[in-house]
Amino acid sequence: MYWTYGFIVGGVIVLVVAILLITILLIARNIRRLAGEALSVAAEIETGTKPIWGVAGANDIVRDIARAAKSLEGRVKGIAAVLERSA
């Protein structure tokens, strides 16, 4: 009689474990699908943000131009001062 209860309890445990495994497999498939979508979106984001990294290079160039302009301004002021003295 007790062995019948043991088989029933064992069967219920096996059924619960099977349901849990099936659930885990379905969730894993969903995660895999979502990961694929995320990777494709990440590639689009990378393509869309590449120009932003070029801004840093442009900023460096603008800084160099500003330094050169300030240097030229100082030189021009020096030349103007010399010309004013000689005039």
N, CA, C and O atoms as CSV, one atom per row, in Angstrom:
chain,resi,resn,atom,element,x,y,z
A,1,MET,N,N,0.812,-1.182,0.000
A,1,MET,CA,C,0.000,0.000,0.000
A,1,MET,C,C,0.869,1.264,0.000
A,1,MET,O,O,0.605,2.207,-0.746
A,2,TYR,N,N,1.919,1.271,0.856
A,2,TYR,CA,C,2.778,2.452,0.927
A,2,TYR,C,C,3.583,2.635,-0.350
A,2,TYR,O,O,3.923,3.758,-0.720
A,3,TRP,N,N,3.885,1.536,-1.019
A,3,TRP,CA,C,4.655,1.670,-2.245
A,3,TRP,C,C,3.825,2.372,-3.320
A,3,TRP,O,O,4.388,3.029,-4.195
A,4,THR,N,N,2.503,2.245,-3.269
A,4,THR,CA,C,1.632,2.941,-4.217
A,4,THR,C,C,1.757,4.451,-4.013
A,4,THR,O,O,1.869,5.221,-4.967
A,5,TYR,N,N,1.734,4.847,-2.744
A,5,TYR,CA,C,1.909,6.269,-2.448
A,5,TYR,C,C,3.294,6.739,-2.905
A,5,TYR,O,O,3.440,7.858,-3.397
A,6,GLY,N,N,4.288,5.901,-2.744
A,6,GLY,CA,C,5.643,6.234,-3.173
A,6,GLY,C,C,5.714,6.441,-4.676
A,6,GLY,O,O,6.361,7.374,-5.151
A,7,PHE,N,N,5.033,5.551,-5.439
A,7,PHE,CA,C,5.002,5.706,-6.892
A,7,PHE,C,C,4.266,6.985,-7.289
A,7,PHE,O,O,4.685,7.684,-8.212
A,8,ILE,N,N,3.191,7.283,-6.605
A,8,ILE,CA,C,2.425,8.490,-6.926
A,8,ILE,C,C,3.263,9.737,-6.634
A,8,ILE,O,O,3.340,10.648,-7.458
A,9,VAL,N,N,3.890,9.770,-5.457
A,9,VAL,CA,C,4.738,10.908,-5.103
A,9,VAL,C,C,5.913,11.006,-6.075
A,9,VAL,O,O,6.249,12.103,-6.522
A,10,GLY,N,N,6.537,9.889,-6.405
A,10,GLY,CA,C,7.641,9.884,-7.369
A,10,GLY,C,C,7.186,10.380,-8.733
A,10,GLY,O,O,7.893,11.147,-9.385
A,11,GLY,N,N,5.999,9.941,-9.169
A,11,GLY,CA,C,5.459,10.389,-10.453
A,11,GLY,C,C,5.194,11.884,-10.464
A,11,GLY,O,O,5.465,12.566,-11.452
A,12,VAL,N,N,4.657,12.391,-9.349
A,12,VAL,CA,C,4.403,13.829,-9.251
A,12,VAL,C,C,5.720,14.599,-9.296
A,12,VAL,O,O,5.815,15.637,-9.950
A,13,ILE,N,N,6.723,14.095,-8.609
A,13,ILE,CA,C,8.033,14.756,-8.613
A,13,ILE,C,C,8.620,14.759,-10.022
A,13,ILE,O,O,9.140,15.778,-10.476
A,14,VAL,N,N,8.540,13.630,-10.709
A,14,VAL,CA,C,9.048,13.551,-12.087
A,14,VAL,C,C,8.282,14.514,-12.981
A,14,VAL,O,O,8.879,15.177,-13.829
A,15,LEU,N,N,6.970,14.601,-12.804
A,15,LEU,CA,C,6.148,15.506,-13.601
A,15,LEU,C,C,6.534,16.968,-13.341
A,15,LEU,O,O,6.653,17.758,-14.277
A,16,VAL,N,N,6.725,17.319,-12.081
A,16,VAL,CA,C,7.118,18.692,-11.740
A,16,VAL,C,C,8.493,19.017,-12.327
A,16,VAL,O,O,8.693,20.101,-12.874
A,17,VAL,N,N,9.428,18.093,-12.215
A,17,VAL,CA,C,10.766,18.314,-12.776
A,17,VAL,C,C,10.690,18.464,-14.290
A,17,VAL,O,O,11.366,19.319,-14.862
A,18,ALA,N,N,9.872,17.640,-14.945
A,18,ALA,CA,C,9.724,17.735,-16.401
A,18,ALA,C,C,9.140,19.091,-16.790
A,18,ALA,O,O,9.592,19.712,-17.751
A,19,ILE,N,N,8.142,19.547,-16.048
A,19,ILE,CA,C,7.543,20.854,-16.334
A,19,ILE,C,C,8.573,21.965,-16.136
A,19,ILE,O,O,8.646,22.899,-16.935
A,20,LEU,N,N,9.360,21.864,-15.079
A,20,LEU,CA,C,10.402,22.864,-14.843
A,20,LEU,C,C,11.443,22.866,-15.963
A,20,LEU,O,O,11.869,23.929,-16.413
A,21,LEU,N,N,11.851,21.687,-16.408
A,21,LEU,CA,C,12.836,21.610,-17.497
A,21,LEU,C,C,12.281,22.195,-18.795
A,21,LEU,O,O,12.979,22.915,-19.508
A,22,ILE,N,N,11.032,21.883,-19.092
A,22,ILE,CA,C,10.409,22.434,-20.304
A,22,ILE,C,C,10.331,23.955,-20.202
A,22,ILE,O,O,10.601,24.665,-21.171
A,23,THR,N,N,9.964,24.444,-19.031
A,23,THR,CA,C,9.900,25.893,-18.825
A,23,THR,C,C,11.275,26.530,-19.005
A,23,THR,O,O,11.399,27.573,-19.647
A,24,ILE,N,N,12.287,25.915,-18.449
A,24,ILE,CA,C,13.654,26.432,-18.589
A,24,ILE,C,C,14.077,26.444,-20.052
A,24,ILE,O,O,14.696,27.404,-20.509
A,25,LEU,N,N,13.750,25.388,-20.789
A,25,LEU,CA,C,14.103,25.339,-22.212
A,25,LEU,C,C,13.388,26.436,-22.998
A,25,LEU,O,O,13.992,27.069,-23.864
A,26,LEU,N,N,12.117,26.664,-22.704
A,26,LEU,CA,C,11.375,27.711,-23.407
A,26,LEU,C,C,11.945,29.096,-23.082
A,26,LEU,O,O,12.065,29.945,-23.965
A,27,ILE,N,N,12.285,29.312,-21.842
A,27,ILE,CA,C,12.877,30.595,-21.456
A,27,ILE,C,C,14.244,30.769,-22.119
A,27,ILE,O,O,14.581,31.865,-22.565
A,28,ALA,N,N,15.024,29.699,-22.184
A,28,ALA,CA,C,16.343,29.770,-22.826
A,28,ALA,C,C,16.206,30.106,-24.308
A,28,ALA,O,O,16.996,30.886,-24.840
A,29,ARG,N,N,15.213,29.525,-24.977
A,29,ARG,CA,C,14.986,29.852,-26.394
A,29,ARG,C,C,14.613,31.320,-26.548
A,29,ARG,O,O,15.082,31.996,-27.463
A,30,ASN,N,N,13.770,31.806,-25.651
A,30,ASN,CA,C,13.367,33.207,-25.708
A,30,ASN,C,C,14.568,34.126,-25.481
A,30,ASN,O,O,14.719,35.140,-26.163
A,31,ILE,N,N,15.406,33.770,-24.534
A,31,ILE,CA,C,16.614,34.562,-24.272
A,31,ILE,C,C,17.523,34.554,-25.495
A,31,ILE,O,O,18.103,35.581,-25.849
A,32,ARG,N,N,17.646,33.413,-26.131
A,32,ARG,CA,C,18.494,33.319,-27.329
A,32,ARG,C,C,17.947,34.206,-28.444
A,32,ARG,O,O,18.708,34.888,-29.130
A,33,ARG,N,N,16.625,34.197,-28.622
A,33,ARG,CA,C,16.004,35.026,-29.652
A,33,ARG,C,C,16.216,36.507,-29.345
A,33,ARG,O,O,16.571,37.290,-30.227
A,34,LEU,N,N,15.997,36.877,-28.094
A,34,LEU,CA,C,16.173,38.275,-27.703
A,34,LEU,C,C,17.632,38.712,-27.810
A,34,LEU,O,O,17.912,39.861,-28.153
A,35,ALA,N,N,18.558,37.805,-27.521
A,35,ALA,CA,C,19.982,38.129,-27.649
A,35,ALA,C,C,20.331,38.400,-29.110
A,35,ALA,O,O,21.106,39.309,-29.409
A,36,GLY,N,N,19.761,37.616,-30.013
A,36,GLY,CA,C,19.991,37.857,-31.438
A,36,GLY,C,C,19.475,39.218,-31.866
A,36,GLY,O,O,20.136,39.934,-32.618
A,37,GLU,N,N,18.284,39.575,-31.381
A,37,GLU,CA,C,17.734,40.891,-31.692
A,37,GLU,C,C,18.610,41.993,-31.106
A,37,GLU,O,O,18.848,43.015,-31.750
A,38,ALA,N,N,19.085,41.782,-29.889
A,38,ALA,CA,C,19.932,42.787,-29.241
A,38,ALA,C,C,21.233,42.978,-30.013
A,38,ALA,O,O,21.714,44.104,-30.146
A,39,LEU,N,N,21.801,41.899,-30.517
A,39,LEU,CA,C,23.046,42.018,-31.284
A,39,LEU,C,C,22.828,42.786,-32.577
A,39,LEU,O,O,23.676,43.584,-32.976
A,40,SER,N,N,21.693,42.553,-33.237
A,40,SER,CA,C,21.436,43.287,-34.473
A,40,SER,C,C,21.216,44.767,-34.180
A,40,SER,O,O,21.664,45.624,-34.941
A,41,VAL,N,N,20.537,45.068,-33.090
A,41,VAL,CA,C,20.335,46.468,-32.715
A,41,VAL,C,C,21.666,47.098,-32.313
A,41,VAL,O,O,21.920,48.261,-32.625
A,42,ALA,N,N,22.510,46.342,-31.628
A,42,ALA,CA,C,23.820,46.863,-31.226
A,42,ALA,C,C,24.652,47.227,-32.453
A,42,ALA,O,O,25.370,48.227,-32.444
A,43,ALA,N,N,24.556,46.423,-33.502
A,43,ALA,CA,C,25.295,46.730,-34.729
A,43,ALA,C,C,24.779,48.029,-35.345
A,43,ALA,O,O,25.563,48.841,-35.836
A,44,GLU,N,N,23.462,48.222,-35.319
A,44,GLU,CA,C,22.892,49.462,-35.843
A,44,GLU,C,C,23.335,50.659,-35.002
A,44,GLU,O,O,23.641,51.723,-35.540
A,45,ILE,N,N,23.366,50.480,-33.696
A,45,ILE,CA,C,23.793,51.566,-32.810
A,45,ILE,C,C,25.256,51.913,-33.074
A,45,ILE,O,O,25.625,53.086,-33.110
A,46,GLU,N,N,26.081,50.890,-33.257
A,46,GLU,CA,C,27.499,51.137,-33.533
A,46,GLU,C,C,27.662,51.931,-34.819
A,46,GLU,O,O,28.453,52.873,-34.879
A,47,THR,N,N,26.910,51.547,-35.851
A,47,THR,CA,C,26.986,52.250,-37.124
A,47,THR,C,C,26.520,53.692,-36.969
A,47,THR,O,O,27.092,54.609,-37.558
A,48,GLY,N,N,25.472,53.878,-36.166
A,48,GLY,CA,C,24.928,55.219,-35.985
A,48,GLY,C,C,25.784,56.132,-35.132
A,48,GLY,O,O,25.680,57.353,-35.243
A,49,THR,N,N,26.621,55.572,-34.292
A,49,THR,CA,C,27.406,56.411,-33.379
A,49,THR,C,C,28.858,56.585,-33.813
A,49,THR,O,O,29.609,57.298,-33.147
A,50,LYS,N,N,29.271,55.962,-34.897
A,50,LYS,CA,C,30.656,56.128,-35.356
A,50,LYS,C,C,31.003,57.587,-35.644
A,50,LYS,O,O,32.116,58.011,-35.333
A,51,PRO,N,N,30.087,58.374,-36.232
A,51,PRO,CA,C,30.442,59.780,-36.468
A,51,PRO,C,C,30.748,60.550,-35.182
A,51,PRO,O,O,31.507,61.519,-35.212
A,52,ILE,N,N,30.176,60.136,-34.070
A,52,ILE,CA,C,30.423,60.834,-32.804
A,52,ILE,C,C,31.897,60.754,-32.441
A,52,ILE,O,O,32.463,61.716,-31.922
A,53,TRP,N,N,32.524,59.608,-32.713
A,53,TRP,CA,C,33.942,59.461,-32.380
A,53,TRP,C,C,34.799,60.367,-33.251
A,53,TRP,O,O,35.905,60.740,-32.860
A,54,GLY,N,N,34.297,60.721,-34.430
A,54,GLY,CA,C,35.022,61.643,-35.293
A,54,GLY,C,C,35.018,63.065,-34.758
A,54,GLY,O,O,35.881,63.870,-35.108
A,55,VAL,N,N,34.041,63.374,-33.906
A,55,VAL,CA,C,33.960,64.715,-33.334
A,55,VAL,C,C,35.185,65.007,-32.475
A,55,VAL,O,O,35.680,66.134,-32.466
A,56,ALA,N,N,35.669,64.019,-31.765
A,56,ALA,CA,C,36.859,64.217,-30.927
A,56,ALA,C,C,38.048,64.626,-31.793
A,56,ALA,O,O,38.811,65.520,-31.428
A,57,GLY,N,N,38.199,63.975,-32.926
A,57,GLY,CA,C,39.278,64.341,-33.842
A,57,GLY,C,C,39.091,65.748,-34.388
A,57,GLY,O,O,40.053,66.504,-34.523
A,58,ALA,N,N,37.847,66.094,-34.700
A,58,ALA,CA,C,37.560,67.442,-35.194
A,58,ALA,C,C,37.848,68.471,-34.109
A,58,ALA,O,O,38.367,69.549,-34.396
A,59,ASN,N,N,37.514,68.145,-32.871
A,59,ASN,CA,C,37.803,69.065,-31.760
A,59,ASN,C,C,39.301,69.313,-31.635
A,59,ASN,O,O,39.728,70.443,-31.400
A,60,ASP,N,N,40.091,68.269,-31.789
A,60,ASP,CA,C,41.548,68.431,-31.727
A,60,ASP,C,C,42.042,69.364,-32.829
A,60,ASP,O,O,42.903,70.212,-32.596
A,61,ILE,N,N,41.492,69.202,-34.021
A,61,ILE,CA,C,41.897,70.048,-35.150
A,61,ILE,C,C,41.509,71.499,-34.887
A,61,ILE,O,O,42.291,72.415,-35.142
A,62,VAL,N,N,40.291,71.702,-34.374
A,62,VAL,CA,C,39.841,73.068,-34.076
A,62,VAL,C,C,40.724,73.695,-32.998
A,62,VAL,O,O,41.056,74.878,-33.083
A,63,ARG,N,N,41.106,72.921,-31.993
A,63,ARG,CA,C,42.001,73.423,-30.948
A,63,ARG,C,C,43.339,73.855,-31.551
A,63,ARG,O,O,43.878,74.908,-31.209
A,64,ASP,N,N,43.866,73.020,-32.457
A,64,ASP,CA,C,45.138,73.369,-33.112
A,64,ASP,C,C,45.001,74.653,-33.931
A,64,ASP,O,O,45.894,75.500,-33.922
A,65,ILE,N,N,43.884,74.789,-34.634
A,65,ILE,CA,C,43.655,75.999,-35.440
A,65,ILE,C,C,43.557,77.223,-34.532
A,65,ILE,O,O,44.096,78.282,-34.851
A,66,ALA,N,N,42.864,77.072,-33.393
A,66,ALA,CA,C,42.730,78.200,-32.457
A,66,ALA,C,C,44.093,78.598,-31.898
A,66,ALA,O,O,44.387,79.787,-31.774
A,67,ARG,N,N,44.919,77.623,-31.563
A,67,ARG,CA,C,46.272,77.929,-31.063
A,67,ARG,C,C,47.092,78.666,-32.131
A,67,ARG,O,O,47.791,79.638,-31.844
A,68,ALA,N,N,46.982,78.170,-33.373
A,68,ALA,CA,C,47.724,78.808,-34.462
A,68,ALA,C,C,47.228,80.237,-34.680
A,68,ALA,O,O,48.023,81.141,-34.938
A,69,ALA,N,N,45.905,80.439,-34.575
A,69,ALA,CA,C,45.352,81.784,-34.762
A,69,ALA,C,C,45.834,82.721,-33.657
A,69,ALA,O,O,46.169,83.874,-33.926
A,70,LYS,N,N,45.870,82.237,-32.425
A,70,LYS,CA,C,46.367,83.073,-31.320
A,70,LYS,C,C,47.841,83.408,-31.517
A,70,LYS,O,O,48.277,84.527,-31.248
A,71,SER,N,N,48.596,82.429,-31.986
A,71,SER,CA,C,50.014,82.666,-32.240
A,71,SER,C,C,50.187,83.712,-33.339
A,71,SER,O,O,51.017,84.614,-33.226
A,72,LEU,N,N,49.396,83.582,-34.403
A,72,LEU,CA,C,49.466,84.558,-35.498
A,72,LEU,C,C,49.041,85.940,-35.017
A,72,LEU,O,O,49.617,86.952,-35.414
A,73,GLU,N,N,48.020,85.970,-34.151
A,73,GLU,CA,C,47.559,87.255,-33.623
A,73,GLU,C,C,48.690,87.954,-32.866
A,73,GLU,O,O,48.903,89.157,-33.019
A,74,GLY,N,N,49.398,87.193,-32.062
A,74,GLY,CA,C,50.522,87.774,-31.326
A,74,GLY,C,C,51.607,88.274,-32.253
A,74,GLY,O,O,52.175,89.341,-32.021
A,75,ARG,N,N,51.899,87.538,-33.280
A,75,ARG,CA,C,52.936,87.944,-34.234
A,75,ARG,C,C,52.510,89.183,-35.015
A,75,ARG,O,O,53.307,90.093,-35.246
A,76,VAL,N,N,51.226,89.203,-35.420
A,76,VAL,CA,C,50.722,90.355,-36.177
A,76,VAL,C,C,50.758,91.606,-35.302
A,76,VAL,O,O,51.099,92.689,-35.777
A,77,LYS,N,N,50.406,91.456,-34.020
A,77,LYS,CA,C,50.475,92.608,-33.111
A,77,LYS,C,C,51.918,93.094,-32.984
A,77,LYS,O,O,52.173,94.297,-32.939
A,78,GLY,N,N,52.843,92.163,-32.929
A,78,GLY,CA,C,54.257,92.538,-32.863
A,78,GLY,C,C,54.697,93.283,-34.103
A,78,GLY,O,O,55.396,94.292,-34.013
A,79,ILE,N,N,54.295,92.794,-35.253
A,79,ILE,CA,C,54.650,93.452,-36.521
A,79,ILE,C,C,54.005,94.832,-36.581
A,79,ILE,O,O,54.632,95.798,-37.014
A,80,ALA,N,N,52.734,94.921,-36.140
A,80,ALA,CA,C,52.035,96.211,-36.163
A,80,ALA,C,C,52.725,97.207,-35.243
A,80,ALA,O,O,52.838,98.388,-35.572
A,81,ALA,N,N,53.186,96.736,-34.095
A,81,ALA,CA,C,53.884,97.633,-33.168
A,81,ALA,C,C,55.175,98.148,-33.786
A,81,ALA,O,O,55.500,99.328,-33.648
A,82,VAL,N,N,55.908,97.283,-34.458
A,82,VAL,CA,C,57.155,97.696,-35.112
A,82,VAL,C,C,56.862,98.703,-36.215
A,82,VAL,O,O,57.583,99.690,-36.361
A,83,LEU,N,N,55.820,98.465,-36.986
A,83,LEU,CA,C,55.465,99.373,-38.080
A,83,LEU,C,C,55.007,100.725,-37.539
A,83,LEU,O,O,55.300,101.759,-38.138
A,84,GLU,N,N,54.293,100.729,-36.413
A,84,GLU,CA,C,53.836,101.992,-35.839
A,84,GLU,C,C,55.023,102.808,-35.325
A,84,GLU,O,O,55.037,104.035,-35.432
A,85,ARG,N,N,56.000,102.125,-34.776
A,85,ARG,CA,C,57.187,102.829,-34.274
A,85,ARG,C,C,57.994,103.447,-35.413
A,85,ARG,O,O,58.548,104.539,-35.286
A,86,SER,N,N,58.044,102.725,-36.520
A,86,SER,CA,C,58.858,103.212,-37.634
A,86,SER,C,C,58.115,104.259,-38.464
A,86,SER,O,O,58.727,104.929,-39.296
A,87,ALA,N,N,56.827,104.405,-38.255
A,87,ALA,CA,C,56.070,105.364,-39.069
A,87,ALA,C,C,56.131,106.766,-38.566
A,87,ALA,O,O,55.536,107.662,-39.164
